Amino acid sequence: MFAASWVLALTLTVQTGTAATVPPNSEWSDDQPFSHILQNLGTDFGHLATPVNGEVVAAGVLGAIATHRYDAPLSTWAAAQPPSSYTKFGNFAGNAITQGSIAIGTYAIGKLAHEDEATHIGSDLIRAQFLNGLFTEGLKYGVNRTRPTGSNHSFPSGHSSASFATAAVLQAHLGWGVGSAAYAAAGFIGWCRLRDDQHWLTDVIIGSAIGVVSGHTVTFGHHKPGYFRIVPGRTPNGGPEIVVVWNGK
């Protein structure tokens, strides 16, 4: 039952869109993520308050509320399991150094190969990781939730937020062919953190939503006008529901 709720919550954090069109102008392709950190951050903060981001936040919060009851049972189950070998890969793939290296590597390859699209994707990946880090670390130290293992800074999951930020950027630029695989990888990373009893279920859900918001924010305006949108809601009797909206303009 908890697995179904977790999948539902993660599904709600994903918006279906089409691939972005990368403008041919190199100024658009390279936001100079290192030398223009503050300028880019100001732009990104200006793009935070969008309907899509509001929906993602609402979906994440509702998902966390719906699955909070499974935090302790899932942790108890994970603690009773023998060590797993596959989680080592997920833990490595989702850490900040790995995700940051992917972003910087993509940007460097684009610059060296004079590929505007790769440069643009790398620039957005760097910006997404920076923005995501601010949100994630701020909440970690502000909330200071105890991990299932007894250590500090459990909420939200940094591995989940970083990997979902990467997935959101890749989906915005490259469409759902690549985006689906990236989101699946991010979901696997989140599961690895749960399997190793390093996070509560709600840490992963909120971390995933933060990552998606970060990715959506730095790629603001990259989607074509027509898109599907998945919106959380409530039925007349107060139960949860999912509404699929098509914007075809």
N, C-alpha and C positions, 0 to 999 in steps of 0.2 A: 504493500500500500504506500509506504513512504517513497518507493521508487517511482510510482506513478505520479505522485504529487510533485516530486523533484523534477521529473521530465516536463510536467505541465508548467511548473514555475519557470524553468529555463526556456521553454518554448515561448512563453509570454514575453521574454526579454528580447526576442528576435523579431525584427521587422523585415518583411520581404521587400526587396527593391531590385532595380536593374543596375547594370554596371555603369560606372561613372564615365563621362566623357572627359578625357584629359585635354585641356586646352593646349594648342600648339605653342603658345607663348611661354618661353622658358621662365619668365617671371612667375607665372602661375604654377609651373612644374616644380619650382624650388623655393620653398618658403624660408630657406636659410635657418633651419631649426636650432642651430647652435649660436649664431651671431645675433639672431633676432628672437631670442627666447621670450623676452618680456613683451615685445610687440605681438608675437604670435599668441602668447598667453592672454593678452588683453582681447584679441580678436576671438579667441576660443571662449572666454568667459561671456562675451557678448552673444555667442551662439548657444549657450547652455539652455536658456529658457525657450525651448521649442516644444510644440505639441508632442512630437515623437519622443523626446527625452522625458517629458512628463508621463507619457504612457509607459515607458520602460521603468521609470522609478515606481509608478503605481503598481505595475505588474510585479516588480521585485518585492515591494513591501507586502502586497497581498500574498505573494508566494511564500514569503517568510512567515507571515502570520498563520497561513494555512498549514505550514509544515513544522512550526515551532515545537509542536508536541512530539515530533520524531527526533529531536535533537539528542535527548538522552538515550532512547532505545538504540538508535543507530550507533552512537558512541560505545555503548555497552557491547553491541555486536562486534564492532571493529576491534575493540580492545581484546576480545576473546579469540580473535583469528590469529593464525600463525603468520609470521612475517611474509610479505609478498615481494616477489622479484620485479613484477611489472610496474609497481608504483615508483620504483627508483627512476624510471624513465620519465614518468609524468611529473615527479617532483623536480627533476632537473629541467625539463622542458618549460615548466611554468614559472621558474624563479626569475627574479627581476633581471639578473645578469644575462640569462639566456634570451629573454624577450627583448631586452635592450640591445643585445648583440645582433639579433635578427633585424631590428629596426635600423641600427647604424650600418650593418652590413648591406642591407638593401639600398640604403641611401648612397653608400660608398660605391657600390657596383654601378648604380645609375649614373653617378658623376663620372666615374672612370670610363664607362662605356658610352657616355654622352647619350644615354637613353632617358628622355624626359619622363616617360611613364614610370620607370623604375625609380627615378629620382623623386618624383612626386609621391609615389607610394611610400618610399623610405622616409621622406620628410613627414608625411602624415603619421607614420608608425612612431617616429620619434616624438612628435607632438602628443600623440595619444598616450604613450607611456609616461611622458612627463606630467600631463594633466591627470592621468589615472593615479600616478604616484602621489600627487598632492592630495587627492581625495582619500585614497586608501590609507596612506600613512597618517593623515590628519585624524581619520576615524579610529585607526588602531590605537593611537596614543590618547585620543579624546575619550573613547569609550573604555579602553583597557579591559576588554572582556577576557576572562581566564579561559585558556584552551582546555580541551578534554584531558590533556596530559598534565595540566596544572601550571603551565607557563603562561606568560602574558601575551597581550596584543593579538587576540584571536579574531576579532571582528573588524573589518571583513577579511575574507581570504585574499591575500595579495596574489597568490598564484592564479586564482580564478579571475580576478579583475584584470591582471596583466594579459592573460591569454585571451580573454573575451574582448579586450580592447583591440588586440591584434586581429582577431577574427572579424570584428566589426569594420575595421579599416579595409581589410582584404575584400570583404563582401561589397563594400561601397564602391571600390575601384574595379573589381574583377567580376562581380555578379555572384549568383548563387552556385555556379559550378565549383568555384574555388571556396566561396563562403561557407557552403555546407560542410566541406571537409575541415575548414578552419574551426567552425563552431563545434563539430564533432570532436576535434582534438582538444578544444578548450573544455568541453564537457568531460572528456576523459581525464584531463588534468584535475578538474574539480573533484571527480570521483576518487582519484588517487589520494587527495588530501583527506577525504573522508575515510577511505579504506585504511590509511595509516593513522587514523584517529588524531589528526593534527588540527582539525576544525570541526565545528558544529555544522550541521546541515544549513542552518540559516546564514552562517558566515559565507558559505559558498554561493548561496542564492543571491544575497546582497552584493557580494563581490562580483558576481557575474553581471548583475545589472549595472554596477558602477563602470565596469569595463565597457559594456555596450554603449553607455552614455558617453564615455570618453571617446570611443571610436566614432560615434555618430557626430559628436560635437566638432571634431577636427575635420571631418569630411562634410561639413554642412554645405548644402547646395550641390553635392556631387551626384545626387540621384536625379534621374529623369522625372518629369512630372507625374507619370502614371505609376502607381504602386499599390500593392496590397498592404493593409495595416491590420495588425492583430491587437485588439483593444480589450483590456479586462473590464468587467462590469459586474453588476449584481442583478439577480432576478428579483421580481416583486416580493418574494418571500424572504429576501435577504441572502440567498445563496450565491456562490460565484458563477459567472458565466464568461464566455469568450465570444466576442463579436468580431467578425472579419469584415473589413471595409475596403472597398475598391475605389480608388481615386483615379479616374481615367482621363482627366483633363490633359 
